[in-house]
Amino acid sequence: MKKINYEKESEFLKAIAHPVRLKLIDMLLSDECCVTELTEILNLPQSTISQHLGILKKAGALYPYKSGVKTCYKVKDDKVTRIMEILK
């Protein structure tokens, strides 16, 4: 049986437990997006979107990649996918 690192998992859950971050994750599960696209879709300032993406990246939920001059994001952790399936 795998031992759970409760501290680490708690931090991960805290990182995704925000309405905007859940929306970002849900959007990124269906399609990879760049910051500018996410800003337009959610109608939030770029700085706000970037801050939320940074929190998700630090938690290991997303990973960024470059597409020309744009930074785009993908869901990195299968755990995120399973959590979103449970929520739906």
Sequence and secondary structure as in RCSB ss.txt:
>XXXX:A:sequence
MKKINYEKESEFLKAIAHPVRLKLIDMLLSDECCVTELTEILNLPQSTISQHLGILKKAGALYPYKSGVKTCYKV
KDDKVTRIMEILK
>XXXX:A:secstr
     HHHHHHHHHHH SHHHHHHHHHHHHS EEHHHHHHHHT  HHHHHHHHHHHHHHTSEEEEEETTEEEEEE
  HHHHHHHHHH 
